[in-house]
């Protein structure tokens, strides 16, 4: 009886090992499927456009609405690709997309208040730092 149980356990472990992939391979697959490289570059471009608009007192409310709405949309698109196979990368990307979304929301209504513009810029900078750290983690976690 004990031999049968041990045999079944060993067979189960062998079969489960056949279907598994490495953590690095899983992460590399996520990077491809989520189009992470392109999406992260797009987000940083959106952040640059929003920051440039926020820094210029001549930027109209309509212009801020446009660039910040694009950033908000693209941050949401990135968030939809989560979670990653790596918890640390997921946490960093969650933080980045939350800061981008909050910054974009603040930016959207910041046309007349320099304090709101500064607050939105701070959130965008913090989000960009988290995205940079996340990209480094994604690269490391994707190694074979």
N, C-alpha and C positions, 0 to 999 in steps of 0.2 A: 504494500500500500504506500509506504513512504517513497519507494522508488518511483512509483507512478506520479506522485505529487511533485517530486523533485524533477522528474522528466518533463512534466507539463510546465513547470515554472521555467526551466531552462529553455524549452521550446518556445515559450512565450517571449522570453527575453531575446532570443535569437531572431524571431520573427519581427519583433518591434524594432530591433536595431537595423534590420534590412530597409525599413521604410523611413528612417530618420535622416536628416541632413544636418550638417554642422551649423552652428550659430552664425558663422561668417557667411556661409552660403545662403542661409535664410535672409540675412540682412542684405546681401548683394541682390538677391531676388526682389526684396522689397524696394530697394533703390530703383531698380529697373521698372518694376510694375507701377510704382507711384510717380515715376518721372521726376524724382527728387532733385536731380541736378538742375534741370530746366526750371522747375518750380521755385527752387530756392534763389536762383539768379533773378527770376522774375520778381520775387518778393523784394529782393534788395534794390532792384531798379525802381519798383514802386515806392520804396522807402526813400530813395534819393529824390524822386520827383516830389513826394509829399514834403520832405524836409526843405527842399528848395522853395517850394510854394509857401511853406510856413515861415521861412526866414524873411521873405520879401513882404514888406508892409503894403506894397502895391497890388498884391494878389487879391483878387476879388473873392467874394464868398462863393460865387459860382465855380471859380477855378478850384478853390479848396474842396468844394463838394465833389467835384469830378475826380481829382487825384486821390482824395481820401476814400471815396467810394470804391475806386479800383483797388486800392490797397486792402480795404476791408474784404472785398470779394476774393482776392487772391489769398489772403490769410485764411479765409474760410475754406478755400479749396485745399490748401496745404493741410489744414486741420482734419479734413475729411479722409486724408490718406493715413491717418494714425489709427491705431498704434503701430509702431515698428516692432520687429522681433526683439529689440533691445530696450529694456526699461529705461536706462539712462538717456538714450537718444530720444525716446518718447517723451520723457519728462522735460528735457531741454526744448524740444520742438513745441510741446504744449505751452511752455512759458513764453517762447518767442511769438507764437501765433496769438496768444492772449494779449501780450503787450502790443503787438501790431494792431489787433482788432480794437483794443481800448484806445490806442493812440489815434487810429483812423477815426474812431467815433468822436474823440475830443477834437481832432482836427476839423471834422465836418462842421462843427459849430463855432470854430475859433476865428471867424473872419474879423470880428471887431475887438477882440480882447487879446492883448499881447501875453497876458498870463496864461490863457488857454493855449496859445500858440507854443509857448515855452513848455507847458506841461505835455502837450502832444509830442513835441520834439524829444523830450526826455524819455517818454515811453518808446518812441521809435528807436532811439539810441540803445536803450536797454534790450529791446527786442532783437536788434541787429547783433548785439553782443551774444545773446542767447542762441541766435541762429548760427553765428560763427562757431560757438562752442559745440552746438549740435552737429554741425557739418564735420567738425574734427572727430567727434564721437562716431558718427555714421561711417566715416572713412576707416577708422580703427576697427569698428565692429564688423565691417565688411571684409576684413582680411580673412584669407582661408585658414 
